[in-house]
Amino acid sequence: PACDVIAGIFAAGKWYNSLSVEKDGQRPMHDMITDYLVIGSGIAGLRAAVELARHGKVIVATKDIPTESNTEYAQGGVAVALSDEDRVGIHFEDTINAGDGLCNDAAVGVLVQEGPDRILEMIKWGTAFDKENAKLVFSMEAAHSRKRILHAHGDSTGKELERALISKVMSLKAVERLPFSMALDLIVEDGVCRGAYILREGEISAIYAKAVILSTGGAGQVFSRTTNPQVATGDGIAIAWRAGAVLEDMEFVQFHPTALFASAAPQFLLSEAMRGEGAILLDVRKQPFMTEYHPMAELAPRDVVSRAIISRMVHTNSSYVYLDLTHMDGEFIKRRFPRIYTTCLKYDLDITKYPIPVSPAAHYLMGGVKTDLYGATNIRGLYAAGEVACTGVHGANRLASNSLLEGLVFGYRAGCAAAEHGAEGFRLQRLVSPSPDGAEADYAMLEEIRTTIRRVMWEQVGIIRCGKSLQAAHDELEQWRDILDRHFVTRRALELKNLLTTACLITEAARARRGSVGAHYRSDFKDRGVDGSRHHILRKSGSAIVVEDAGE
């Protein structure tokens, strides 16, 4: 039987590219067998793949081209305590303070202590951080008390880290990359993750592995305004949830204060580093206003700045405010922010001469699949790293530029743990691939539902929430619940299912937290509330979302 063949392959420690398996009279399906499966090719997934390649064959599956991820678009930089004026203890305190009482101290300790080694490793592998007189250049960003932000090519840090990691992965014969391969669902047998079903070239196949690492990134596309690329549709969170993984703190969504606001332009991120270098926020009357909201003004934590901007927009009856750099040296701006400068020029905006219209946009999910300090989830054999995971590093509000560092540190750790887990064999009980439930909805209908969900989330579950808005969101999302039970076999339809799943999870978590903490702000519960120092976990009970208090 096919299951005996696969069990024998794992027990013997062998690896095969594909295996044709007959499934209950259906046509043969070409399944793949590997030692380790990494889903996602951002910074966390690639770093995990490098580590796993030391221990066996690795498949890295990603639903688009390998470089299309949130990592690619990370402008500001990577935070690390490597400068002469900095210490890991100071980085620790800044991270804890930004997290507003909900950081996991142990996880933050791992981040700041192991971060320098991971960055020095990246430099060894060819990452070209900006230098001056052969010394690394460190810059300041909001809520940091020291200059500790490394950047590359001015404002293309994520792109440079991705380039170096892809180059490293391509040098490893043990790693195979599968682009345009979207994960449908995880394969879980007897409480152990055995791999994932993949949609590739219009066909469903299975990839069986000793351990699986989810590194699919975030879910910014759940909201109508976001800095995230089109691929950030919450896929990893949704498939982990369907498999029975426990999630944590899904209500904590970080909204970046400054995304380009222009009718013909994309919601392009305008880096935190711009305010770190001295950019000032002005209202539409060209008046500065941040000192009215926080003593750190433009360098206040992101949630504070975002709410201040929203407040000013309401006060001035405007859809945007301005980010002004015109008081700064023009040549410095072009040199420090070349990507932002050239992008804005495409839309007839010279940022050296004119202030930039901006407004907040969904940017980063602090919650996600609950893991331990090595990326392990509650499902044996399933690990998560990067934005899809909730290690507790970011608490209720991520410190600027900690995300790339987290991807490196916990991608490495998840790789180590998955490799240790991968030494066991097993017998699969069944091999049945998902099949579509008849004809899918037409394209126009899918797009209409997608647009509605994103609008509802932005308007009702956005920067400022309340019980009334959250209930309205819950009611509107409920009308699409049948989508969650359907088996789609096209990427766009699957993304819609995952978007809806993630939207429901965020909404229910936000409804449950009756207080304001970090990035979660409720106008009807402005104080922290009784659970202000507690985490919320989400468990699946049938088709229901159960939100529980995880304690302090």
Rosetta blueprint (number, residue, H / E / L):
1 P L
2 A H
3 C H
4 D H
5 V H
6 I H
7 A H
8 G H
9 I H
10 F H
11 A H
12 A H
13 G L
14 K L
15 W L
16 Y L
17 N L
18 S L
19 L E
20 S E
21 V E
22 E E
23 K E
24 D L
25 G L
26 Q E
27 R E
28 P E
29 M E
30 H E
31 D E
32 M E
33 I E
34 T L
35 D L
36 Y E
37 L E
38 V E
39 I E
40 G L
41 S L
42 G L
43 I H
44 A H
45 G H
46 L H
47 R H
48 A H
49 A H
50 V H
51 E H
52 L H
53 A L
54 R L
55 H L
56 G L
57 K L
58 V E
59 I E
60 V E
61 A E
62 T L
63 K L
64 D L
65 I L
66 P L
67 T L
68 E L
69 S L
70 N L
71 T H
72 E H
73 Y H
74 A L
75 Q L
76 G L
77 G L
78 V E
79 A E
80 V L
81 A L
82 L L
83 S L
84 D L
85 E L
86 D L
87 R L
88 V H
89 G H
90 I H
91 H H
92 F H
93 E H
94 D H
95 T H
96 I H
97 N H
98 A H
99 G L
100 D L
101 G L
102 L L
103 C L
104 N L
105 D H
106 A H
107 A H
108 V H
109 G H
110 V H
111 L H
112 V H
113 Q H
114 E H
115 G H
116 P H
117 D H
118 R H
119 I H
120 L H
121 E H
122 M H
123 I H
124 K H
125 W L
126 G L
127 T L
128 A L
129 F L
130 D L
131 K E
132 E E
133 N L
134 A L
135 K E
136 L E
137 V L
138 F E
139 S E
140 M L
141 E L
142 A L
143 A L
144 H L
145 S L
146 R L
147 K L
148 R L
149 I E
150 L E
151 H L
152 A L
153 H L
154 G L
155 D L
156 S L
157 T H
158 G H
159 K H
160 E H
161 L H
162 E H
163 R H
164 A H
165 L H
166 I H
167 S H
168 K H
169 V H
170 M H
171 S L
172 L L
173 K L
174 A L
175 V E
176 E E
177 R E
178 L E
179 P L
180 F L
181 S E
182 M E
183 A E
184 L E
185 D E
186 L E
187 I E
188 V E
189 E E
190 D L
191 G L
192 V E
193 C E
194 R E
195 G E
196 A E
197 Y E
198 I E
199 L E
200 R E
201 E L
202 G L
203 E E
204 I E
205 S E
206 A E
207 I E
208 Y E
209 A L
210 K L
211 A E
212 V E
213 I E
214 L E
215 S L
216 T L
217 G L
218 G L
219 A L
220 G H
221 Q H
222 V H
223 F L
224 S L
225 R L
226 T E
227 T L
228 N L
229 P L
230 Q L
231 V L
232 A L
233 T L
234 G L
235 D H
236 G H
237 I H
238 A H
239 I H
240 A H
241 W H
242 R H
243 A H
244 G L
245 A L
246 V L
247 L E
248 E E
249 D L
250 M L
251 E L
252 F L
253 V E
254 Q E
255 F E
256 H E
257 P E
258 T E
259 A E
260 L E
261 F L
262 A L
263 S L
264 A L
265 A L
266 P L
267 Q L
268 F L
269 L E
270 L L
271 S L
272 E H
273 A H
274 M H
275 R H
276 G H
277 E L
278 G L
279 A L
280 I E
281 L E
282 L E
283 D L
284 V L
285 R L
286 K L
287 Q L
288 P E
289 F L
290 M H
291 T H
292 E H
293 Y L
294 H L
295 P L
296 M L
297 A H
298 E H
299 L H
300 A L
301 P L
302 R H
303 D H
304 V H
305 V H
306 S H
307 R H
308 A H
309 I H
310 I H
311 S H
312 R H
313 M H
314 V H
315 H H
316 T L
317 N L
318 S L
319 S L
320 Y L
321 V E
322 Y E
323 L E
324 D E
325 L L
326 T L
327 H L
328 M L
329 D L
330 G H
331 E H
332 F H
333 I H
334 K H
335 R H
336 R H
337 F L
338 P H
339 R H
340 I H
341 Y H
342 T H
343 T H
344 C H
345 L H
346 K L
347 Y L
348 D L
349 L L
350 D L
351 I L
352 T L
353 K L
354 Y L
355 P L
356 I E
357 P E
358 V E
359 S E
360 P E
361 A E
362 A E
363 H E
364 Y E
365 L E
366 M L
367 G L
368 G E
369 V E
370 K E
371 T L
372 D L
373 L L
374 Y L
375 G L
376 A E
377 T L
378 N L
379 I L
380 R E
381 G L
382 L E
383 Y E
384 A E
385 A L
386 G L
387 E L
388 V L
389 A E
390 C E
391 T L
392 G L
393 V L
394 H L
395 G L
396 A L
397 N L
398 R L
399 L L
400 A L
401 S L
402 N H
403 S H
404 L H
405 L H
406 E H
407 G H
408 L H
409 V H
410 F H
411 G H
412 Y H
413 R H
414 A H
415 G H
416 C H
417 A H
418 A H
419 A H
420 E H
421 H H
422 G L
423 A L
424 E L
425 G L
426 F L
427 R L
428 L L
429 Q L
430 R L
431 L L
432 V L
433 S L
434 P L
435 S L
436 P L
437 D L
438 G L
439 A L
440 E L
441 A L
442 D L
443 Y H
444 A H
445 M H
446 L H
447 E H
448 E H
449 I H
450 R H
451 T H
452 T H
453 I H
454 R H
455 R H
456 V H
457 M H
458 W H
459 E H
460 Q H
461 V L
462 G L
463 I L
464 I L
465 R E
466 C L
467 G H
468 K H
469 S H
470 L H
471 Q H
472 A H
473 A H
474 H H
475 D H
476 E H
477 L H
478 E H
479 Q L
480 W L
481 R H
482 D H
483 I H
484 L H
485 D H
486 R L
487 H L
488 F L
489 V L
490 T L
491 R H
492 R H
493 A H
494 L H
495 E H
496 L H
497 K H
498 N H
499 L H
500 L H
501 T H
502 T H
503 A H
504 C H
505 L H
506 I H
507 T H
508 E H
509 A H
510 A H
511 R H
512 A H
513 R L
514 R L
515 G L
516 S L
517 V E
518 G L
519 A L
520 H E
521 Y L
522 R E
523 S L
524 D L
525 F E
526 K L
527 D L
528 R L
529 G L
530 V L
531 D L
532 G L
533 S L
534 R L
535 H E
536 H E
537 I E
538 L E
539 R E
540 K E
541 S E
542 G L
543 S L
544 A E
545 I E
546 V E
547 V E
548 E E
549 D E
550 A E
551 G E
552 E L
